Structure formats: C-alpha cells, structure tokens
Amino acid sequence: MFSSTHKALAGATLSLLLSAALHAQAGSVIGSFPTPSGIVPSGLGPDGSGNLIITGTGTGKTIAFMTATGSVTGQFTPANSNTPTGVATDGIFLYVSDSSPLSGPNIDVYSMAGVYQRSFTVPATIPNGIVYTPQTGHLFINDFAGNVVWEYDTAGVQIGSFPLLGTLQMGLAHDPVHNEFWGYERGGDLIHQYDASFTELSNFPGPVSHGFSTGNGIALIGGSLFLVAIASRQVVIFDTTGNSAAVVSYGRGCPTQGVFYELWPTGTGDMAGRSIRFTAQGTTGWLATSGGTFETNLGTNLALGDDTILRSQALGFSFPLPSSPIGSTTAIDICSNGWVGPNPVAIPDTGFYTQCSGAELVKYERIALYWNDLNPATAGTGGGVFFNTLTNPTRAVITWNAVPTFGQNDSNTCQLQLYANGDMVMIWQSGCVVGTGQSAALAGYSPGHNAPDPGSIDLSATIPHLFGPYGIPLDLSASRPILGQPVNYVVSHVPAGAAMGVLLFGGSQVNVPLDLLNMPGCTLLCSGDFGNAPFSTVSGQLSLNIPSAPGLAGFTMTNQAVVVAAGVNPFGVIVSNGVALTLGF
C-alpha cells in the first residue's frame, strides 16, 4: 500500500475487472404485504434502523411503527395532526406533514414516543411526502398540488425550493447513501429518481402499472423502495438497483479534526468555581490546564433577550480555529444561550437552542461555554450577556453574568476569554447546573463542517490534557461515473510539500484502523485489490476513462487517496475518506 512502486490502472484492466459485474433492473416489483388493519394508509418513512413508520388518516388516524415485512411493533394517535399524510424522523423527533390542520398546512413535531412538541406552517397547498436528510440536517416536503419540494430546517425556517416533474406529487423518499431522492407522481403513475438538486436521474412505472391502486407514501431501505398503495391496502416493494451512475463518500480522512466537549444531563453540572486555560499549540490544538482569572471589567451589556444572537462582533485580532477550514476569525456571533459562533452568520437563527448535543455541536464552528436554554431577558439588575475587548494582553471577553435558565429562578455566571495568541480561557464562576425541564447543557469546541463526534468527556477530570494536534483531513471526491465518460477525482487538503500521492482502487469497502502504524485517527477504507495510480500532489487531480459498456451498469468500485508527507504524523502518511462509485448512465 505504501510502496514507492505504483501501478497505474489501465482502461483495459478496468474493463476486464468490471466485465463480470452483475446488475439488477430498476423498477421491478419484488414483493408486497398488507398495511396494518384498521387504518386508511397514507404516508410512509424509514425509522433509521431498517424498519418503517406508516401514517393512517381518517377517523382512525394513527402513526404506527412496523418491520420491513409489515409486523406492527407500536403505534400512537397523533393528537395534533388532523390528516397525517407523511412522516420522517431525524432519530430524535418525528416530523408529520398535516395536509388539513385547523390553521393552514403545517408540519407537526412529536417525540419518538408520540408526545406532541410543536408545529410550523409551510406554504404547500397540500403538504404530502416529507424526508429528513443527514447530509444537510434539513427536511424536504413536497406539495401535492404545487409540484414543488420545499426545503426547511428542523426548526421550521424555509431554506429553498425545487420544482418536480409531472403532476399530483405524493410520497417522497431519500437515499442517505447516494444522497438522492425518490418521488411518486400520481398523475403519471411514475416513480422518479432525483439527484440532490432534484434533477431527474431516471424513472420507472408505479403501482398502477403493476396491478395495484394509486400510491402515496414511499420509503427507501437499502435498495428497496416501499410504496403505500392506498385502495389496495398494500405496501408494494420495488427494486431500485440498476442503471444510475452514483458516487457516495464514506468514512473520514485524517488527520483528526478538533472536537471536544462535555455534556451534562438534567440535574448535573460540576464546573461551578472551576476554570480551564487552553494554551495554543501553534494552530493545531490546545494544552488544557487548570487556571484563569475572572475578568471583572465586563464591558457592554448586549441587552440580549431570550433565544437571541448578536452577529459579527469584532475581536480586534485574528483568533486561530484549529482544524477549521476557515482557519481563523476576526469576529464572532454571541448567543444568549451560552455559546459563540466564530464563523459569523454560519449558524442559522434556529441554532440558538436546538437540543444541544455532540451531533449539533459538530455541524458548525462553535465555542460553547455553558450551552443551555439561558434567558438573559429575565436577569436581574446587573445581569445579562456582556462583551469587552481589552489590551495588555490583547483579548476579547464574553460574560454571561447572573443569567437564569428559561423558566427557572437560578443564576449562572460564566466567562469566555479569547486571546490574540490563540489561547482560550473558560471560567464557570457560579451556577451552571442543568435545571429541571432542561434536557442537557454542553461546553466544548468544534470546527464544524460535520466533524466526527468523539463523544462527551469529563473536562474537569481530564485536565491536564493535550487537545490535538488537529488538522484538516485529506478529502477525496469524484464526479459521477457515467459509462463512456471520464470520472474525475479531486484530492483536497494535500499538505504542502507532499512527496507522493496515490489513489487506491478496490472492489469493496474495508475498515482497518491504522493507529498501530503511527497514523493516529487514520483508517484504511478501500480494499485496494484492483490496483493503484499516482496523482498530482499539486493539483490533486486524476482522470480515469470509464468504458462504454452497458453491461457494466450497476457495478461498484471503491477508492481512497494516500499521501506521503513528512511531519503529518509519526509515520508520515495520511489517507482520505473513501468513495464508492456505481457505474451507470
């Protein structure tokens, strides 16, 4: 794998390797089963664990959980949904499209146990299919009458919209592996496959063409598309594998991105009276030790209210952000809920308090001191969120002074200090215990961009500790591998002065940690059994011609980039994420 001799993968060799590939025909009906008795079936969605969620309308409105073979495992009555026509989940909440609520079309949000949380309105005339995509963290909702898909974040803020083909849009499904969408169009009885921008990739006939009634909700599990045929009271299963070219990234490259945090559940919190100084280690991380003095010159009260944020507050210097693609920042967003956004305006307005967690932390650049549902609007005299810039040494100070949590009579005082040399000090002076009614609080740092979540640690028990060295991971991307056209690979974040770069080609995905080779955080993700080819470490590019052979449609090949560069780790080698290419049209 790391030999200095590298074999270029010739087109003739690739053709030979691919010639034995088998492929399936998309659109074949491969099974069916009855919908749960006692309900009028409507929407359908995956639960994220290989099972299904189905909605029932009419007098027996129901949301039921069932296996992929139709066995019901649980159900509840969605009390706030008059006509539940679609359902999706992000693993924490259920999002139900309600086509005929009392106050206009909306999306109703429930816990996984069926407890109603809230609702938000949508412009759709009749919202129907709804999906959640982990790639964006957003919801996509189609409009039965408007032939459009609306994109929303999970707090109900509209992001954008996309037109759909045909008329009478029913179900909507998402393929999380290929980041593609499937939609059922009742007007033409067609199931459309779309890319991430809702450009059609393919289509095939729907349930009517196979002897069932018209359909509604659809859900994708693996390569199987499940569709509710309403009048037939059946879930029809279609095969989706076959002829569409696709590329999907999997795994992560190295070096490791900088994320650390502690999550405190309800009724906990052990930081009052503690402080941690994070001493900058160049631009690659921090050495965390006890220490830090509370700055009494708090500066200006920002007069922040509940769930508010003040954007782009100038630091007066450049503060480095270890392993963040933006590198450093000269301004921050300050949030009432105990955190700052070092990449101004990157965190949307709905990110004020969205059930703090490691999964939420890694989405955006964020420094969290005591991320909780704080409410400075109810702070007493002298309380609130303060900001000051000071010299000797040059630093910015952000203080949440005597700020209560929402609906509580407590008082929380904590302070974040950012220094021009890259040091950071976190001080929890008093309070900082998660109150009744609050699910959790969090303190930590993330460079964002969906960095890997390392899990919660006990900050006070961990120090002294070296966080880092961190870096920006090697990244591999590729164009869609269309038969008869070149596939273009791009390797990003190649270290300056790299001696060599190699692209591995394989027939399967693997998962082999390389820590024992002194490559911490690196993982072999491609089997490499098809060979390898060198690429330019300057441009990071490589092009490979795909044979024009229809029999190759559906064949999958894996790739991973390897770069030799002194100093990146003790072994001097880093690897990228993997990409899986499905050849097609």
NORPEQUI-V443793 format. One record per run of one state. SS is the DSSP state (H for helix, E for strand, L for the rest). FROM is the first residue (numbers start at 1). TO is the last residue. If there is no record, write none. Layout:
((SS;FROM;TO) (SS;FROM;TO))
This chain:
((L;1;10) (H;11;18) (L;19;28) (E;29;34) (L;35;39) (E;40;46) (L;47;51) (E;52;57) (H;58;60) (L;61;61) (E;62;66) (L;67;71) (E;72;76) (L;77;83) (E;84;89) (L;90;92) (E;93;98) (L;99;105) (E;106;111) (L;112;115) (E;116;121) (L;122;126) (E;127;133) (L;134;137) (E;138;143) (L;144;147) (E;148;153) (L;154;157) (E;158;163) (L;164;168) (E;169;175) (L;176;179) (E;180;185) (L;186;189) (E;190;194) (L;195;199) (E;200;205) (L;206;206) (H;207;210) (L;211;214) (E;215;221) (L;222;223) (E;224;229) (L;230;233) (E;234;239) (L;240;245) (E;246;250) (L;251;258) (E;259;265) (L;266;273) (E;274;280) (L;281;285) (E;286;290) (L;291;299) (E;300;301) (L;302;308) (E;309;320) (L;321;327) (E;328;335) (L;336;338) (E;339;341) (L;342;348) (H;349;351) (L;352;357) (H;358;361) (L;362;364) (E;365;371) (L;372;373) (E;374;374) (L;375;375) (H;376;378) (L;379;383) (E;384;390) (L;391;394) (E;395;403) (L;404;404) (E;405;405) (L;406;411) (E;412;419) (L;420;423) (E;424;430) (L;431;439) (E;440;447) (L;448;458) (H;459;462) (L;463;464) (E;465;467) (L;468;474) (E;475;478) (L;479;481) (E;482;482) (L;483;485) (E;486;492) (L;493;499) (E;500;506) (L;507;508) (E;509;513) (L;514;514) (H;515;517) (L;518;522) (E;523;526) (L;527;530) (E;531;534) (L;535;540) (E;541;545) (L;546;549) (H;550;552) (L;553;555) (E;556;564) (L;565;572) (E;573;582) (L;583;583) (E;584;584) (L;585;585))
